[in-house]
Amino acid sequence: MDPTAELRERDALLDRIRVYVDRVGLSALTLERAAAAIGVTAEVLRGYFESKEDLIVAMIARNRIRLRERFAKLDLQVSSDEFRRLMWNFYVDTIEDSRLFYEAYGLALYDNHYGDFLHGINDWLALLRESLVRRGIPSERAEAFATLSLAVFRGAMMDLLATGERARVNAAMEEWFRAARWLSE
């Protein structure tokens, strides 16, 4: 099979499996259940993924690419206040991707199959740190502020995912935006 066609077929399978995983979560995932859910045999999936863990790693990688592509389309040349709101809206707009992210995060804490996932978390830290430096935050403070900002955004997203209480979480984020303005001065 043509390698490009094989990659397209693999990506199409991942997209279909992703719909299933969004419904049942990673903990319920097996190659057999995923295959049945998308109407292929487990052998077809094993042709692309040796194990459930390999499948999850591939979904995480595809998810990361999708998020990075969406993030790259954002207008980052806005004021710091607008940027924080832009980031929060990005998180909320990608809530299903965030659900997969947090579920994978939990798996990665205890399973070495997902070690690359934990290393990839710093990708977002670097993106945010660079943005802060461009906005005039001194480089020696930018990493700490980026870490704090990501912790707040990720914590708020976990709260939103767990409770669905958008108004309450948005109100908390508005408080964060005010605090962040003060911290960044």
C-alpha positions as CSV (number, residue, x, y, z in Angstrom):
1,M,0.0,0.0,0.0
2,D,1.1,3.5,-0.8
3,P,2.6,5.0,2.5
4,T,0.6,8.2,2.1
5,A,-2.6,6.3,1.6
6,E,-1.8,4.1,4.6
7,L,-1.3,7.2,6.7
8,R,-4.6,8.7,5.5
9,E,-6.4,5.4,6.3
10,R,-4.8,5.3,9.8
11,D,-5.8,8.9,10.4
12,A,-9.4,8.2,9.3
13,L,-9.5,5.2,11.7
14,L,-8.2,7.4,14.5
15,D,-10.8,10.0,13.8
16,R,-13.6,7.4,13.9
17,I,-12.2,5.9,17.1
18,R,-12.0,9.3,18.6
19,V,-15.7,9.7,18.3
20,Y,-16.1,6.4,20.2
21,V,-13.6,7.5,22.9
22,D,-15.3,10.8,23.3
23,R,-18.5,8.8,24.2
24,V,-17.0,6.1,26.5
25,G,-13.6,7.5,27.6
26,L,-10.1,5.9,27.5
27,S,-10.6,3.6,30.4
28,A,-13.3,1.6,28.5
29,L,-11.1,1.4,25.4
30,T,-10.0,-1.9,24.0
31,L,-9.0,-2.7,20.4
32,E,-11.9,-5.1,20.2
33,R,-14.5,-2.6,21.4
34,A,-13.1,0.2,19.3
35,A,-13.1,-2.0,16.2
36,A,-16.7,-3.1,16.9
37,A,-17.8,0.5,17.4
38,I,-16.4,1.7,14.1
39,G,-17.3,-1.4,12.1
40,V,-13.9,-3.0,11.4
41,T,-12.2,-6.1,12.8
42,A,-9.7,-6.0,15.6
43,E,-7.2,-7.4,13.2
44,V,-7.6,-4.3,11.0
45,L,-6.7,-2.1,14.0
46,R,-3.8,-4.4,15.0
47,G,-2.4,-3.7,11.5
48,Y,-1.9,-0.2,12.7
49,F,-1.7,-0.4,16.5
50,E,-0.1,-3.3,18.3
51,S,-1.9,-2.5,21.6
52,K,-4.4,-0.3,23.3
53,E,-1.6,1.8,24.5
54,D,-0.2,2.3,21.0
55,L,-3.7,3.4,19.9
56,I,-3.9,5.9,22.8
57,V,-0.5,7.3,22.0
58,A,-1.5,7.7,18.4
59,M,-4.7,9.5,19.4
60,I,-2.8,11.8,21.7
61,A,-0.3,12.7,19.0
62,R,-3.1,13.4,16.5
63,N,-4.9,15.4,19.1
64,R,-1.8,17.4,19.9
65,I,-1.3,18.2,16.1
66,R,-5.0,19.2,15.8
67,L,-4.7,21.6,18.8
68,R,-1.4,23.1,17.7
69,E,-2.9,23.8,14.2
70,R,-5.9,25.5,15.8
71,F,-3.7,27.4,18.2
72,A,-1.5,28.6,15.3
73,K,-4.5,30.3,13.7
74,L,-5.1,32.5,16.7
75,D,-4.2,36.2,16.5
76,L,-1.6,36.4,19.2
77,Q,-0.8,40.1,18.5
78,V,-3.5,41.3,21.0
79,S,-3.1,42.9,24.3
80,S,-2.2,40.8,27.3
81,D,-5.8,40.9,28.7
82,E,-7.2,39.9,25.3
83,F,-4.6,37.2,25.0
84,R,-5.7,35.6,28.4
85,R,-9.4,35.7,27.2
86,L,-8.3,34.3,23.9
87,M,-6.5,31.4,25.6
88,W,-9.5,30.7,27.8
89,N,-11.8,30.7,24.8
90,F,-9.4,28.4,23.0
91,Y,-9.6,26.0,26.0
92,V,-13.4,26.1,26.1
93,D,-13.7,25.8,22.3
94,T,-11.5,22.7,22.4
95,I,-13.3,21.1,25.4
96,E,-13.5,17.6,23.8
97,D,-9.8,17.7,23.0
98,S,-9.2,18.8,26.6
99,R,-11.2,15.8,27.9
100,L,-8.9,13.5,26.1
101,F,-5.9,15.5,27.3
102,Y,-6.8,15.2,31.0
103,E,-7.7,11.5,30.7
104,A,-4.4,10.8,29.1
105,Y,-2.6,13.0,31.6
106,G,-3.9,10.7,34.4
107,L,-2.8,7.6,32.5
108,A,0.6,9.0,31.9
109,L,1.3,9.6,35.6
110,Y,1.3,5.8,36.2
111,D,2.1,4.2,32.9
112,N,5.5,4.4,31.1
113,H,3.8,3.8,27.7
114,Y,2.7,7.5,27.8
115,G,6.0,9.1,28.8
116,D,6.2,11.2,25.7
117,F,2.9,12.7,26.5
118,L,4.2,14.1,29.8
119,H,7.2,15.6,27.9
120,G,4.9,17.2,25.4
121,I,3.0,19.1,28.1
122,N,6.0,21.5,28.1
123,D,5.2,22.4,24.4
124,W,2.4,24.6,25.7
125,L,4.6,26.1,28.4
126,A,7.1,27.2,25.8
127,L,4.4,28.7,23.5
128,L,3.0,30.7,26.4
129,R,6.4,31.7,27.8
130,E,7.4,33.0,24.3
131,S,4.2,35.0,24.0
132,L,4.7,36.5,27.4
133,V,8.3,37.6,26.6
134,R,7.0,39.2,23.4
135,R,4.5,41.1,25.6
136,G,7.2,42.6,27.7
137,I,7.3,40.2,30.7
138,P,10.9,39.8,31.7
139,S,12.3,36.5,30.6
140,E,13.3,35.5,34.1
141,R,9.6,35.8,35.2
142,A,8.0,34.6,32.0
143,E,8.5,30.9,32.7
144,A,7.1,31.1,36.2
145,F,4.1,33.2,35.0
146,A,3.5,30.8,32.1
147,T,3.5,27.9,34.5
148,L,1.1,29.7,36.9
149,S,-1.1,30.7,34.0
150,L,-1.3,27.1,32.6
151,A,-2.0,25.8,36.0
152,V,-5.0,28.1,36.3
153,F,-6.3,27.4,32.8
154,R,-5.9,23.6,33.2
155,G,-7.5,23.7,36.7
156,A,-10.4,25.7,35.4
157,M,-10.8,23.3,32.5
158,M,-10.8,20.3,34.8
159,D,-13.5,22.0,36.9
160,L,-15.6,22.8,33.8
161,L,-15.2,19.3,32.5
162,A,-16.1,17.8,35.9
163,T,-19.1,20.0,36.7
164,G,-20.3,21.6,33.4
165,E,-20.8,24.8,35.4
166,R,-19.7,27.3,32.7
167,A,-21.0,30.5,34.4
168,R,-19.3,29.8,37.7
169,V,-16.0,28.8,36.0
170,N,-16.1,31.8,33.7
171,A,-16.6,34.1,36.7
172,A,-13.6,32.5,38.4
173,M,-11.6,33.1,35.2
174,E,-12.6,36.7,35.2
175,E,-11.1,37.0,38.7
176,W,-8.0,35.3,37.3
177,F,-7.8,37.8,34.5
178,R,-7.8,40.7,37.0
179,A,-5.2,39.0,39.1
180,A,-3.0,38.2,36.1
181,R,-3.1,41.9,35.0
182,W,-1.9,42.9,38.5
183,L,0.8,40.1,38.5
184,S,2.1,40.9,35.1
185,E,2.7,44.6,35.9
